[in-house]
Amino acid sequence: MSQGDGKRRGVRPTDLVSLGALTTLVPRSVLDEAIAVTEAHEVRVRKLPAHVVVYLLMALCLYADDDYEEVAEKLTGMLSYLPGSRWQAPTRGAITQARQRLGPEPVKEVFAQLAAPAASADTLGAFLGRWRVMAVDGFVLDLPDTPANIEEDSAAQFASLVGTAARSAEPVRVAAGRGVRSRGPKELRSRVEEFGKDSAGGDETVFPQARVVAISECASHAPIAADMAGCWASEQTIAFSLYEQLTPGMLLTADRGFYGFDAWRQARASGAELLWRISASLRLDHLKDLPDGSWLALITKPRLRMSRKEKLRAAARAGAELDSAEAVVVRVIDYTVPDRDGEEIHLLTSILDPSDATAHQLAACYGQRWEAETGIDQLKTHLRGPGRILRSRTPELVYQEIWAYLLTQWALCTLMCRAATNAGIDPDRVKFLGTVRIVRRSVTDRAAFSPEDHETLLSHTLERVAARRNLNPRRRQRTYPRSIKRPHPSTYRERRRSERGVRHPAPPTIKLLPPSTRAHPCPI
């Protein structure tokens, strides 16, 4: 087909551009809808229309080691073989201008429309009873050390924080120099922060950093909701806006840094169940021991008068209905793992009835939260590359690139989960990097193929992903010391070269601690 014939029939060469095996998961129809919703469509016919730029952004994530022009050649190069075609891959400057025209909002909208849990009822390890196990966690990404990323105001961060503050009666806590102070919506309006090098803990980072917080599915590692800001914003602040995207039937796990009374209420308002770790220093008011070794406790809104707290405790012990804006009854599970490091772990859950999930089941389920860490490792180490900074040199393009990485991560994890489910194996066994290589080959092989072949290509790709050569052996029982490879201000020490993981002969043993070890009753 010549270019002239294509134009007469309403088909342009760029309409044939696809993303190989990921095209069915990220279809053109969704791209067009997101572009229309965000009003990002081009005013005139361009060599790089908006939908091609979205595919190109995902391709840049798949080929993180290659430059703009090389990735564009891999994605669109086969168009030059069309009969009568004069296609030439776009230059670096053209790609940069196309990214600037598009902005971050269309990519964010595509992620919002597509990102959903990938596991089905047949997926191994995806559910605890009737609840889909999810996790919330955050990470930082290094950015180019450019004046724009350090000094330029970021409207996206402003909107994120003002939106969070507006939804919460409590002021938002943000970094201010080396300290942390509270700011309400009006104060935030007068202080729109850039990415900067001041972390939420008050330490200066080497590069400007963006902090990303995501809710992901533990079985597939697929992110289903995310938000981001500069590294000065805390994970708790960013996560607050994500809880409303939870749905009934989910069980959200979280590490101890995410707990707060307002955050708990915000997450529970979605209808999802919660299983959050809390600090051992958090003092809880004992209400009742349960037969499975757990116990009921009361959490109250901070800064309540002591007299009001006493009335709420008395009402809770009497079984009266409480105002959830002031107090909530929760279930507490205290346990240790003696054949590992023996650390005491304290969990809060909104599942109050032991017949729905026992203390042992919930304690074992909490270990699945570490799957979120595995998903972060897949994005930062295997997809982006170890120690690599992002490409984008301005805040707008930084947000755009991060949304593209999240969208690509979701598509890859969904592909792996579908393949594992079809093969009847745990998604943990599918090699992430091997899947990335399979998808890369499909991109270069299918750049100019007709859309009718996408379903067939996806089917063949699922078979390759679940093939024996792309599977890891079953996970061994191992533990590693909590340390970091890159020296920077952290609560964890730097890893020593002599440190190695420890293999264990059996799965971890959960030992419940008696409620008396928490020294209750005591003030909250």
C-alpha positions in Angstrom: 0.0 0.0 0.0 1.5 3.4 -1.0 1.2 6.5 1.2 -1.1 8.0 -1.3 -3.5 5.0 -1.2 -3.3 5.0 2.6 -4.3 8.7 2.8 -7.2 8.2 0.3 -8.5 5.4 2.4 -8.1 7.3 5.7 -5.2 5.1 6.9 -1.8 6.7 7.7 1.4 4.7 8.1 1.5 5.7 11.7 -1.8 3.9 12.2 0.1 0.7 11.8 2.5 1.4 14.6 2.0 -1.0 17.6 3.8 -2.2 20.7 4.0 -5.9 19.7 2.6 -8.2 22.3 1.5 -5.4 24.6 -0.8 -3.8 22.0 -3.8 -5.9 23.0 -3.2 -4.9 26.6 -2.8 -1.2 25.7 -5.1 -0.9 22.7 -5.3 2.1 20.3 -8.9 2.7 21.3 -7.9 3.5 24.9 -5.1 5.8 23.8 -7.5 7.7 21.6 -10.1 8.0 24.3 -7.4 9.2 26.9 -6.1 11.8 24.3 -9.6 13.1 23.7 -10.4 13.3 27.4 -7.2 15.3 28.1 -7.6 17.4 24.9 -4.1 16.4 23.8 -4.9 15.6 20.2 -2.8 17.3 17.5 -4.2 20.3 15.7 -2.6 19.3 12.4 -1.3 16.1 10.9 2.1 15.3 12.3 4.7 12.6 11.8 4.4 11.6 15.4 0.7 11.8 16.4 -0.3 11.5 20.1 -1.0 7.8 20.2 2.3 7.0 18.6 4.1 9.1 21.2 2.4 7.1 24.0 3.6 3.8 22.4 7.1 5.4 21.9 7.2 6.4 25.6 6.5 2.7 26.6 9.1 1.6 24.1 11.6 3.9 25.7 10.9 2.1 29.0 11.4 -1.3 27.3 14.7 -0.2 25.7 16.1 1.9 28.6 19.7 1.5 27.3 19.0 2.9 23.8 18.7 6.5 22.7 15.6 8.2 21.3 16.5 7.6 17.6 17.4 3.9 18.1 14.1 3.2 19.9 12.1 5.1 17.3 13.8 3.0 14.6 12.9 -0.2 16.4 9.3 0.9 16.9 8.6 2.4 13.5 11.4 1.2 11.3 9.4 -1.4 9.4 7.1 1.3 8.1 9.9 2.2 5.6 9.3 -1.3 3.9 5.7 -0.4 3.0 5.2 -0.2 -0.8 5.8 3.4 -1.9 6.7 4.5 1.6 9.1 7.3 2.3 9.1 6.8 6.0 12.1 7.9 8.1 12.3 7.4 11.8 12.0 10.7 13.7 15.0 12.5 15.1 15.8 13.1 18.7 14.6 16.7 18.5 11.3 15.7 16.9 10.7 13.2 19.6 11.5 15.7 22.4 9.0 18.2 20.8 6.4 15.5 20.5 6.8 14.6 24.2 6.4 18.3 25.1 3.2 18.6 23.1 1.7 15.5 24.7 2.5 16.3 28.3 2.0 13.9 31.2 -1.8 13.9 31.5 -2.7 11.6 28.6 -0.3 8.9 29.8 -1.7 9.2 33.3 -5.2 8.9 31.9 -4.3 5.7 30.0 -2.9 4.2 33.2 -6.0 5.2 35.1 -8.3 3.6 32.5 -6.3 0.4 32.1 -4.6 -0.4 35.5 -6.6 -3.1 37.2 -5.7 -6.2 39.1 -4.4 -8.9 36.8 -5.1 -12.1 38.8 -8.2 -14.1 38.4 -9.8 -16.6 40.8 -7.6 -19.3 39.3 -4.3 -17.4 40.0 -2.3 -19.1 42.7 -1.6 -17.0 45.8 -3.8 -14.1 44.8 -6.4 -14.3 47.5 -6.8 -14.8 51.2 -10.3 -16.2 51.4 -12.5 -13.8 49.6 -10.1 -10.9 49.6 -7.6 -10.0 46.9 -4.2 -9.3 48.6 -2.8 -5.8 47.8 0.1 -3.8 49.1 1.1 -0.1 49.2 4.7 1.0 49.1 6.9 3.8 47.8 10.2 4.3 46.1 12.4 7.1 44.7 13.8 7.6 41.2 16.9 9.7 40.4 16.5 12.5 38.0 18.9 14.4 35.8 20.7 17.2 37.7 19.2 20.0 35.6 18.2 23.5 36.7 14.6 22.8 35.6 14.3 19.7 37.8 15.8 21.5 40.8 14.3 25.0 40.6 11.3 25.0 38.3 7.8 25.0 40.0 5.8 21.8 39.4 2.0 22.2 39.1 1.5 18.5 39.3 3.0 18.4 42.8 0.9 21.4 43.8 -2.3 19.7 42.6 -1.4 16.5 44.3 -0.7 18.1 47.7 -3.6 20.6 47.6 -6.0 17.7 46.7 -4.7 15.7 49.6 -5.0 18.5 52.0 -8.6 19.3 50.8 -9.6 15.7 51.4 -8.2 15.6 54.9 -9.2 17.6 57.9 -5.6 17.3 59.1 -2.9 19.5 57.7 -0.5 17.9 55.2 3.0 17.2 56.5 5.7 18.3 54.1 9.4 18.8 54.3 10.6 22.3 55.1 14.4 22.5 55.0 15.8 20.0 57.4 12.6 19.8 59.5 9.0 18.7 58.9 6.1 21.0 59.5 2.4 21.0 58.8 0.7 23.0 56.0 -2.9 23.4 55.1 -4.3 23.9 51.6 -3.9 27.7 51.7 -0.2 27.5 52.8 0.5 25.0 50.1 -0.9 27.3 47.5 1.9 29.8 48.4 4.7 27.2 48.3 4.7 25.0 45.2 7.8 22.8 45.5 10.1 21.5 42.8 11.7 18.1 43.0 14.7 19.4 44.8 17.3 17.5 46.7 15.8 17.8 50.2 14.3 14.5 51.2 11.3 14.1 53.5 13.7 13.1 56.3 15.6 16.4 55.9 18.7 15.0 54.3 20.1 16.2 51.0 20.2 13.7 48.1 22.9 13.5 45.4 20.5 13.9 42.5 17.0 15.4 42.4 14.5 12.7 43.2 10.9 11.9 42.5 9.0 9.9 45.1 6.4 7.4 43.8 3.9 5.6 45.9 1.8 2.8 44.3 -0.8 0.3 45.3 -0.1 -3.0 43.6 -1.4 -6.5 43.5 0.8 -8.9 45.5 0.3 -11.9 43.2 1.1 -10.2 39.9 3.1 -7.1 41.1 0.9 -5.0 38.8 0.4 -1.4 40.0 -3.2 -0.4 40.0 -3.0 3.1 41.5 -0.1 5.5 41.9 0.8 9.1 42.6 4.1 11.0 42.8 5.8 14.2 44.0 9.3 15.5 44.9 11.4 13.6 47.4 10.5 16.2 50.0 7.0 14.7 50.2 6.5 11.7 52.5 5.1 8.4 51.4 2.2 8.8 53.9 1.2 12.2 52.3 1.3 10.8 48.7 -0.5 7.5 49.7 -3.5 9.4 51.2 -4.9 10.2 47.8 -4.6 6.6 46.6 -6.8 4.9 49.3 -10.0 6.1 47.6 -9.1 4.0 44.6 -9.4 0.8 46.6 -12.5 -1.3 46.2 -14.5 -3.8 48.4 -13.0 -7.3 48.2 -9.4 -6.0 48.5 -7.1 -6.6 51.5 -4.5 -3.8 51.7 -1.2 -4.6 53.5 1.1 -1.8 54.5 4.3 -1.4 56.4 4.4 0.5 59.8 5.3 3.8 58.2 1.9 4.2 56.6 -0.3 4.0 59.7 -2.2 7.0 60.9 -5.8 7.4 62.2 -6.9 9.6 59.3 -5.1 7.3 56.8 -6.8 4.2 58.3 -10.3 5.9 58.1 -9.6 7.1 54.5 -8.6 3.6 53.4 -11.6 1.9 55.2 -14.0 4.4 53.6 -13.3 2.6 50.3 -14.8 -0.6 51.6 -11.5 -2.5 51.5 -10.1 -4.5 54.4 -6.8 -3.5 56.0 -3.8 -5.4 57.4 -1.2 -2.8 58.5 1.9 -3.2 60.6 2.3 -0.7 63.4 5.2 0.5 65.5 5.8 -1.3 68.7 5.7 2.1 70.5 2.1 2.7 69.5 0.0 2.2 72.7 -3.4 0.6 72.2 -6.3 0.3 74.6 -7.3 -3.3 75.2 -11.0 -4.2 74.8 -11.3 -8.0 74.5 -9.1 -11.1 74.0 -10.2 -13.4 71.1 -9.9 -17.2 71.1 -7.3 -17.3 68.2 -4.7 -15.3 70.1 -5.5 -11.9 68.7 -7.4 -9.1 70.6 -9.6 -6.2 70.0 -8.4 -2.6 70.7 -9.5 0.9 70.2 -7.8 3.6 68.1 -8.8 7.2 68.5 -8.4 10.5 66.7 -5.2 12.3 67.8 -5.5 15.3 70.0 -8.8 14.3 71.6 -9.3 15.3 75.2 -8.6 12.6 77.7 -12.1 12.8 79.1 -13.5 12.2 75.6 -11.2 9.2 75.1 -12.4 7.7 78.4 -16.0 8.0 77.3 -15.2 6.3 73.9 -13.4 3.5 75.7 -16.3 2.9 78.0 -18.7 3.0 75.0 -16.6 0.5 73.1 -16.4 -1.9 76.0 -20.2 -1.7 76.3 -20.6 -2.6 72.7 -22.1 0.8 71.8 -21.9 2.2 68.3 -19.0 4.7 67.9 -18.5 7.7 65.7 -15.9 6.6 63.3 -14.6 10.1 63.0 -13.4 9.8 66.6 -12.7 6.1 67.3 -12.5 2.8 65.5 -12.4 -0.8 66.9 -9.6 -2.8 65.4 -8.1 -6.3 65.8 -4.5 -6.7 66.9 -2.1 -9.6 66.1 1.2 -9.8 67.9 3.7 -12.4 66.7 7.3 -13.2 66.1 9.2 -15.5 63.7 11.7 -17.4 66.0 13.4 -19.3 63.2 14.3 -16.1 61.3 15.4 -12.9 63.1 12.9 -13.2 65.9 11.7 -9.6 65.5 8.3 -8.9 67.1 5.7 -7.8 64.6 2.4 -6.0 65.5 -0.5 -5.9 63.0 -3.8 -4.0 62.9 -6.6 -5.4 60.8 -10.2 -4.4 60.1 -11.2 -8.1 59.9 -12.6 -8.4 63.4 -14.1 -11.9 63.3 -11.5 -14.7 63.7 -13.8 -17.1 61.7 -13.2 -15.0 58.6 -9.4 -15.1 59.0 -7.4 -16.5 61.9 -4.5 -14.7 63.4 -2.1 -17.3 61.9 -3.6 -16.8 58.4 -3.3 -13.0 58.7 0.3 -13.1 60.0 1.2 -15.4 57.1 -0.6 -13.2 54.6 1.3 -10.1 55.8 4.5 -11.7 54.5 3.0 -11.2 51.0 3.5 -7.5 51.4 7.1 -8.0 50.4 5.9 -8.8 46.9 5.5 -5.0 46.5 9.3 -4.7 47.1 9.9 -7.3 44.4 7.7 -5.3 42.0 9.7 -2.1 42.8 12.9 -4.1 42.1 11.5 -5.2 38.7 10.8 -1.6 37.7 13.9 0.1 39.1 16.6 -2.6 38.5 15.4 -4.7 35.6 13.3 -2.4 33.5 14.9 1.0 34.1 18.3 -0.4 34.8 20.4 -0.5 38.1 21.5 2.9 39.2 20.2 4.7 36.1 18.7 8.1 36.2 15.6 9.0 34.1 15.9 10.6 30.7 13.7 13.6 31.3 15.3 17.0 32.0 12.2 19.0 32.9 9.5 18.3 35.5 6.6 17.9 33.0 8.6 15.2 31.1 9.6 13.6 34.3 6.0 13.0 35.3 5.3 11.7 31.8 8.2 9.3 31.9 7.2 7.9 35.3 3.6 7.3 34.2 5.0 5.5 31.2 7.1 3.3 33.4 4.1 2.5 35.6 2.0 1.7 32.5 4.7 -0.5 31.0 5.2 -2.3 34.4 1.4 -2.9 34.6 1.3 -4.3 31.1 4.3 -6.6 31.6 3.0 -7.9 35.0 -0.5 -8.5 33.5 1.1 -10.5 30.7 3.1 -12.6 33.1 0.1 -13.2 35.4 -2.1 -14.3 32.5 0.5 -16.6 31.2 1.1 -18.1 34.7 -2.7 -18.5 35.3 -3.2 -20.3 32.0 -0.3 -22.6 32.8 -1.5 -23.2 36.4 1.7 -22.0 38.0 2.5 -19.2 40.5 3.2 -15.9 38.8 6.3 -15.6 41.1 8.0 -18.3 38.9 7.9 -16.3 35.7 11.1 -14.5 34.8 10.6 -10.8 34.6 13.7 -10.0 32.6 13.0 -12.9 30.3 9.5 -11.6 29.7 10.9 -8.2 28.9 13.2 -9.7 26.2 10.2 -11.7 24.7 8.2 -8.4 24.5 11.2 -6.5 23.0 11.4 -9.1 20.2 7.7 -8.8 19.5 8.0 -5.0 19.1 10.7 -5.2 16.5 9.0 -8.0 14.7 5.5 -6.5 14.5 5.9 -2.8 14.0 4.1 -2.7 10.7 1.7 -5.7 11.0 -2.0 -5.4 10.7 -4.1 -5.0 13.9 -6.0 -8.2 13.2 -2.8 -10.2 14.2 -2.5 -8.7 17.7 -4.7 -11.3 19.4 -2.7 -14.1 17.7 0.5 -12.5 18.7 -0.6 -12.1 22.3 -1.6 -15.8 22.4 1.8 -16.9 21.1 3.6 -14.6 23.5 1.7 -16.0 26.5 2.9 -19.4 25.5 6.5 -18.2 25.3 6.2 -16.4 28.7 5.0 -19.6 30.4 7.5 -21.8 28.7 9.8 -23.8 30.9 12.9 -21.9 29.8 11.3 -18.7 31.1 10.5 -20.0 34.6 12.5 -19.7 37.7 12.9 -22.7 40.1 10.6 -22.7 43.0 11.5 -20.1 45.6 13.9 -21.2 48.3 13.5 -20.3 51.9 16.0 -17.5 52.2 16.5 -14.3 54.3 18.8 -11.4 53.7 20.1 -8.7 56.2 18.3 -5.3 55.9 21.0 -3.2 54.4 21.5 -1.0 51.4 24.0 -1.1 48.5 24.2 2.6 47.8 25.5 4.7 50.6 23.1 7.5 51.4 21.2 8.7 54.5 19.0 5.8 55.6 17.8 4.0 58.6 19.6 0.9 57.3 23.3 0.3 57.3 25.4 -0.1 54.1 25.7 -3.7 52.9 29.1 -5.4 53.5 30.7 -7.5 50.7 30.9 -10.5 53.0 27.2 -10.6 53.6 25.2 -13.4 52.0 21.7 -14.6 52.2 20.8 -17.4 54.7 19.0 -20.5 53.5 16.5 -22.1 55.7 15.3 -25.8 55.7 11.6 -25.0 56.2 9.1 -22.1 55.9 9.0 -19.5 58.6 7.3 -20.5 61.9 4.8 -18.0 63.2 4.6 -17.8 67.0 1.7 -15.6 68.4 2.5 -13.5 71.4 0.1 -13.3 74.3 -1.8 -10.0 74.5 -0.3 -9.4 78.0 3.1 -8.6 76.3 1.6 -5.3 75.1 1.0 -4.2 78.7 -2.7 -3.2 78.3 -4.9 -1.6 79.2 -3.0 1.7 78.6 -3.7 5.1 77.2 -3.7 5.6 73.4 
